[in-house]
Amino acid sequence: MTTALFTHPDAERHITPPGHAEQVARQAAVLDALADLPLDRREAPRADEVEILRCHPQSYLDRIRGAIPDEGWQMLDADTHLSPGSLDAALRGAGGAVAAVDAVLAGEVANAFVAMRPPGHHAERETPMGFCIFGNAAIAAMRALDHHGLDRVAVLDFDVHHGNGTQALLWDERRAFFASSHQMPLYPGTGAAGERGAHGQMVNVPLRPGTDGAAGQAAWRDILARCRDFAPQLVIVSAGFDAHAADPLAQLNWDDDDFAAITRMICDMAADLSAPVVSCLEGGYDLDALGRSARAHVQVLLEAQE
């Protein structure tokens, strides 16, 4: 078995205004960096409506559909915009995550990386925000729990921004463990250590600006000890690469090797538990650092299945 790469050109049809950090060029930066790797390349399908409704109400989906402009942009908040191709891109982001879950649980591939945009971990139940439309990682987790009948799923988020949307969508779900490391203070302002979930199944580790990769790795060793106790049957990673020292939107000091090391720790834990791994692209806004870090992450996924 190998590592699957789920992606689709529709990711480039989600067009943000000039100067926006979450730009079309992010997609090319990731795919170019992965171009020569021996991946099982698959099309990210559009998510069926029922998959979106696992986490978002019909009224929200209808509102997003109704807000898609014929041209130009529709501003949902100061950071989050819709263009004519945004709905297709967002549906394929969620659909790619769902398809990746199906593929790893069917034993078709050992693990998977979903390279789509817009990202998803800030989208709350009825609120698009922070560049995000649908809660891709949470949707994937609920697919595994409710469709495949798993008892325990973990969502692990090392994006520099707290995954407030994933946390909110899974807050009451005792079958879902959620853990996040993130800079604090920083957008969106959530993710205090005391935010534990309705069933104590969440771990938040705020990091001070300037925190280096060694401290980040130490934080993830502690997080993964907690996750191991939960014994997930599937691990979903919200893979944001904006904790990189080169990233313009935050002030952590990680590098490519730190993302590789954290990914290796996650994969080692998952292997010990016989839990497959699905990784979904989140943030990362310096294009060179994004490409290098995504490659380092995916190379570890490839090594993990050998």
N, C-alpha and C positions, 0 to 999 in steps of 0.2 A: 504494500500500500504506500501511498505517497500523500503529499499535502495538496489540497485543492485550493485554487484561487478563483473566487467568485467575483466577477466584475461585469460591467456593461458600458458601452459608449454613452448611454443616457446620463451617466454621471457628469458628463461634460455639458449637458443641456440645462443643468441648474446653474444659471449665470447670475452672479452677484454684481453689484455696481462697481465701477472702477475704483481701485484702491482698497477694496474689501479684502480682509485677511483670508477669508474662506473662499478662495478663488478657484476658477477652473484649472489653473496650472497645477494645483495640488495633485489632481488625478494623474496627470502626465508624470509628475515627479515620482510618484509611487510606482506607477506601472513601468516607467523607464528603468527604475532601480531594480525591478524584479524580472526584467525582460529575459535574461539569460538563465534564470533558475529553472530546474526541472520540475515544474508544477503541473498539476492536472487542472488545466484552464477550463472553467465552466462559466456559462452565462448566468448572471444573476437575474432571476425571473421577477416579474412584478408580483408583489404580495397580493394574495386574494384578500378581499375585504374582511373576511372572517379573522385573518391573522392580525390586521390592524385593530380590530375590535376586541382582541384579547387584552389590550391595554388602554385603548382610547374609545370614547363613546361615538356612536353614529353621528351625533350632532357636531362633533369636532371634525371628523372626516369630511362631512358635508361642508363645513365651514372652510376647510382648506381647499377643497375642490372648487368652491364658489369664489375663492379669492385669487385663483390663478389668472393672471392678466393675459390679454391677447398679445400684448407687446410691452416692453419695458419691465418695470418692477412694481410689485405690490409690497409695501413695507408692513411687516407684522409687528415688529418692534424696532428699536434703534439698530439692532444687530442682525435681524433675521428678515430675509426677503424671499419673495417668490418671483420667478420668471416663468415664461410660457412652458418651459420644460421641467419645472421643479417637481411637479407631482410625479411624473414618470420616474425621475431620479430617486425621489424619496421612497416611492413604492418598491423600486428595485433594491434600494438599500435594505429595507425591511425584508423583502423577498429573498435577497441573497443570504441574509442571516438565517432565515427559516430553512432555505434549501441547504445551507451548510450544516445545520443541526440534523436535518433528515439524512444527509450523506454520511456524516460521521456515525450516527446511531445505527444506520444500516450496514456499517462496516465497509462502505465503498472506498473511503479514504481514511487515513489515520487522524488527520486534523485538517483545519481549513482556515483561510484568511479571506475576509470579505473586504475588498478594496472598492468602496463606493463612497460617494458624498451626495448630499449633505450628511454630516455626522448625526448622532442621535441621542447622546446621553443627557442632554439638557431638556429634552422635550418632556413636559409633564402631561398629565392626563388630558387636560383641555387647554394647554398653553404651549405654543411653539416659542422657543427662546434659544439664545446662545448659538445661533446658526442652525438649530435642530428642528425638525418637523415631526418625525415619528421616533418613538423609543425603541430603536432597533434591537439593542441587547436585551431589553426587558421582554420585547415581543418574542425573541428567540427563546428566552428562558421559559416563557409561558407555553410556547409551542412544545418544548420538551416535556414540561410537566403535564399539560392537559391533553395533548394529542398522543404523545409517546408514552405517557404514564410513568415517567420517572418520579421518584420520591424526593430527590434532593438535587438542586442545581446551584452552582456558584457563579456569580458575575463579579469579575475582578477588574478594577478600573484604575490604570496608572496614568491617565491623562492628568495634566497639571491643574485642570479645573475640576472641581467636585462634580460628580455625576448626579446632580440633584434630581434630574428626571428619572433616571433608573431607580434611585432611592425612593422617590415618591411612588412610582408605579409598582414597586415590589415591597413597600413598607409593611403591608398587612399580610404578606405571603410567607407563611412559616416554612414553606418548602424551598425558599430561595435565600441563599446567603449572598449578601452584597458587601464588598469591601472596596475602599477607595483611599489612595494616597493623593494629596493635592496641596498646592500652595495655599496658605492662609496668612494674611488676608489676600483675597483675590475673588474675582467674579466666580460664581454667583453669590458668594457669601454664606453658603450652607456648608455642611460637612464638619461640624464640631465633633469632638470625640464623644460627646454625650448623646449624639444622635445614633440610637442603637436599633431602631426598627421596632415594630409592635411586639415581636417575639424575641428580642435580643439577638437577632440574626444578622446584624449589620455592624461593620467595623469601619470607622473613619479615622484616618491618621493625617491630621493637618501638619504641614511642613512649613517652616519659616522661609521667607525669601532668602536665597543664597544657599539653601541646603544642597550639598553635593551628592554625587552618585553613591558614594560609600554609605552615607546616611540613608539614602533612598533604598539601597539594597537591604540595609539592616531593618528598615521599616517593613519591607516586604517579607523578610524572614519571619518576623513576628506575625504579620497578617496571615501568612501561609500556615503557620502553626495552628492558628485559629480555624482556618479553612479546613485543614486536615481533620480536625476534630469533628467538623460538620459532615465529612465524608461524602462530598458531592459525587454524583454519577456522571456529570457533565460539567465542564468548566467553560464559561464564556468570558472572553477578555475584551474589555473596552480599551483598545490600543490607541491611545493618544500619545503623540511624540513631542508635545509642546513643553515638557519638562526639560527639554534640551537647552543647554546654555546659550545656543544661538537663537532661540525662539524670541520673537519680538513682543509677545503678549504676556510673558511671565518672567520670573526671576529665579528659577531653580537652575542648578549647574550640573545637570546630567549630560552624559555623552552617549554616543552610539553603543559603546560597550556596556553601559549600564542597562540600556534597554535589552540587550542580548542576555545579560546576566539575570535580570528579573524574569525574562521570558523562560530562561533555562530552569530557574527555580520553580516557576509555575508548571512547566512541562514535567519536571521530575516528580513533583507532588502528584500531578494528574496521573502519571504513569504508575506510581505506587498504588493508586486507588483504582486503576483500570478505567479512568475517566477520560474520554476524548476531549479535545480542545477545539473550540471555535473562536476565532479572533475577528473583531470588527474594527475597522478604521474609525478613529475619532479625530482628535485635533492634531496639530503640527503645522506651523505657519511660516517657518523658514524653509524654503523649498529644498535646498541642498541637504539640510539637516534632516528634513522629513524623509527624503529619499534614502539617505544612508541608514537612518534608524529603522525605517520600515524593512529595508533589506536585511539588516542585522536580526530583526525580530523574526522574519520569515525563514531565514537560514536556520535559526534555532528550531523552528517548527519542522523543517525538513530533517534536521539531525535527529529530532526526537522520535521520528517514526522509523528510523533505520534499525 
